[in-house]
Amino acid sequence: MGQSQFLTCAGREIHFTEWGDRAAPPLIMWHGLARTGRDFDITAAAMAKDYWIICPDTVGRGLSQWSPDRDREYCYDFYGKTALSLFDQLGIDKTPWIGTSMGGSLGMSLAAGALKGRISHLVINDIGPEIPVEAVERIKTYVGNLPKFNCLSALAAWFRAAYLPFGENPDIYWQTMLETSFRRTDDGHITVHYDPAIVSQFTLHGSDLELWDEYDTITCPTLLLRGADSDVLPRDVAQAMTERGPRAQLVEIEGFGHAPTLGSDGEIDVITEFLQT
């Protein structure tokens, strides 16, 4: 089982789940916009025999601190500062980075900038250096409007509907999502476990969604995973990513929209093989 750990990074308390032996090669897994590091439980458990795995909760999500300076800190610049601090405090010199959605964009930003040369392999899960406006609007709608329920079973049903593009997953995946992604409000209702102000990344930090300049300077081996039905990563953008910058290796995953959950044997095999190159 993964172990919960906490560190103060860039002045904020960051929670991460740690898997495997610290003597093993490190591996970072970074989650999507409104999710937590616990989304990687199945993947991390399968890969922990070979790696020391760190799955952070981004500031404002899960068990990490909510920012007191939301307008300035819910953006890649600040997330990158927490990642750099996490690397340094854990003594990580060089590591592969697996990033789903926002975690993939953050990986692109860091592989081109503050962590250039320290990210050895980059796995980008279903996101590109540009995102269609329609997809951005869809995400803004559900991220910025937190649901409220009287009971956990209602939230469980909401998760399965809201994350339908995640595809078919075992019941344990959805149960873990439920148990690690809810909080109770002051009035006793149940809602999701993130600060709704994280939507300011779209409203105040639009440049975070425009990363072609950064992508073109990435030099590490790059694997691009795309959900076959994704609205966030159009096929033409994915194809362009194979032709410029690091010339990513593209693997399309059937049965998923945005985004593949990386928990099946097939997905894990693809990632494992890539990390061995």
Backbone hydrogen bonds, N-H to C=O, Kabsch-Sander energy under -0.5 kcal/mol:
donor,donor_aa,acceptor,acceptor_aa,energy
3,Q,18,E,-2.6
5,Q,16,F,-2.4
7,L,14,I,-2.1
9,C,7,L,-0.7
9,C,12,R,-3.2
12,R,9,C,-1.8
14,I,7,L,-3.5
14,I,12,R,-0.5
16,F,5,Q,-2.4
17,T,55,C,-2.1
18,E,3,Q,-2.8
19,W,53,I,-2.6
24,A,21,D,-2.1
27,L,52,W,-1.9
28,I,96,P,-2.1
29,M,54,I,-2.4
30,W,98,I,-3.1
31,H,56,P,-0.5
35,R,32,G,-1.5
39,D,36,T,-1.8
40,F,37,G,-1.6
41,D,38,R,-1.8
44,A,40,F,-3.7
45,A,41,D,-2.5
46,A,42,I,-1.7
47,M,43,T,-1.6
48,A,44,A,-1.4
50,D,47,M,-1.8
51,Y,47,M,-1.2
52,W,25,P,-3.0
53,I,19,W,-2.4
53,I,51,Y,-0.7
54,I,27,L,-2.5
55,C,17,T,-2.4
57,D,15,H,-2.9
58,T,56,P,-0.6
60,G,65,Q,-2.0
61,R,58,T,-2.1
62,G,193,H,-2.1
64,S,61,R,-2.0
65,Q,13,E,-2.9
72,R,69,D,-0.9
73,E,69,D,-1.8
74,Y,70,R,-1.9
75,C,73,E,-1.8
79,Y,75,C,-2.5
80,G,76,Y,-2.7
81,K,77,D,-1.3
82,T,78,F,-2.0
83,A,79,Y,-2.3
84,L,80,G,-2.6
85,S,81,K,-2.1
86,L,82,T,-2.4
87,F,83,A,-2.7
88,D,84,L,-2.3
89,Q,85,S,-2.8
90,L,86,L,-2.1
91,G,87,F,-0.6
91,G,88,D,-0.7
92,I,87,F,-2.8
93,D,91,G,-0.7
95,T,118,R,-2.7
97,W,121,H,-2.8
98,I,28,I,-2.8
99,G,97,W,-0.5
99,G,123,V,-2.8
100,T,30,W,-2.4
101,S,99,G,-0.5
101,S,125,N,-2.7
103,G,31,H,-0.5
103,G,100,T,-2.5
104,G,101,S,-1.2
105,S,101,S,-2.1
106,L,102,M,-2.9
107,G,103,G,-1.7
108,M,104,G,-2.2
109,S,105,S,-2.5
110,L,106,L,-2.5
111,A,107,G,-2.8
112,A,108,M,-1.4
113,G,109,S,-0.5
115,L,110,L,-1.8
116,K,113,G,-1.9
118,R,115,L,-2.3
119,I,115,L,-1.3
120,S,95,T,-1.7
120,S,118,R,-0.8
122,L,221,P,-2.6
123,V,97,W,-3.1
123,V,121,H,-0.5
124,I,122,L,-0.6
124,I,223,L,-3.0
125,N,99,G,-3.1
125,N,123,V,-0.6
126,D,124,I,-1.0
126,D,225,L,-2.9
136,V,132,P,-2.1
137,E,133,V,-2.5
138,R,134,E,-1.9
139,I,135,A,-2.4
140,K,136,V,-2.7
141,T,137,E,-1.9
142,Y,138,R,-1.5
143,V,139,I,-2.6
144,G,140,K,-2.0
146,L,144,G,-0.5
149,F,190,I,-2.4
154,A,151,C,-0.5
155,L,151,C,-1.2
156,A,152,L,-2.7
157,A,153,S,-1.8
158,W,154,A,-1.9
159,F,155,L,-2.7
160,R,156,A,-1.8
161,A,157,A,-1.7
162,A,158,W,-3.4
163,Y,159,F,-2.6
164,L,161,A,-1.3
166,F,163,Y,-2.0
167,G,164,L,-2.1
173,Y,170,P,-1.3
174,W,170,P,-1.2
175,Q,171,D,-2.5
176,T,172,I,-2.3
177,M,173,Y,-2.4
178,L,174,W,-2.3
179,E,175,Q,-2.5
180,T,176,T,-1.8
181,S,177,M,-0.8
181,S,178,L,-0.8
183,R,191,T,-2.3
185,T,189,H,-2.6
188,G,185,T,-2.0
190,I,149,F,-3.0
191,T,183,R,-2.8
193,H,181,S,-1.8
194,Y,192,V,-1.4
195,D,60,G,-2.6
198,I,195,D,-2.3
199,V,196,P,-1.5
200,S,197,A,-2.3
201,Q,198,I,-1.8
202,F,199,V,-1.8
203,T,199,V,-1.2
204,L,200,S,-3.3
205,H,200,S,-0.9
208,D,205,H,-2.0
209,L,206,G,-1.9
210,E,207,S,-1.6
211,L,129,P,-2.6
211,L,209,L,-0.6
212,W,129,P,-0.5
215,Y,211,L,-3.2
216,D,212,W,-2.4
217,T,214,E,-1.5
218,I,215,Y,-1.5
223,L,122,L,-2.8
224,L,249,Q,-3.5
225,L,124,I,-2.8
225,L,223,L,-0.6
226,R,251,V,-2.2
228,A,253,I,-2.5
229,D,256,F,-3.0
230,S,227,G,-2.3
238,A,234,P,-2.3
239,Q,235,R,-2.5
240,A,236,D,-2.0
241,M,237,V,-1.7
242,T,238,A,-0.7
242,T,239,Q,-1.2
243,E,240,A,-1.2
244,R,240,A,-0.8
247,R,244,R,-2.1
248,A,241,M,-2.0
249,Q,222,T,-2.7
250,L,248,A,-0.5
251,V,224,L,-2.7
253,I,226,R,-3.3
254,E,252,E,-0.6
256,F,253,I,-0.9
257,G,165,P,-3.3
259,A,257,G,-0.7
268,I,264,S,-2.4
269,D,265,D,-2.4
270,V,266,G,-2.0
271,I,267,E,-2.2
272,T,268,I,-2.9
273,E,269,D,-2.5
274,F,270,V,-2.0
275,L,271,I,-2.5
276,Q,272,T,-0.9
276,Q,273,E,-0.6
277,T,274,F,-1.7
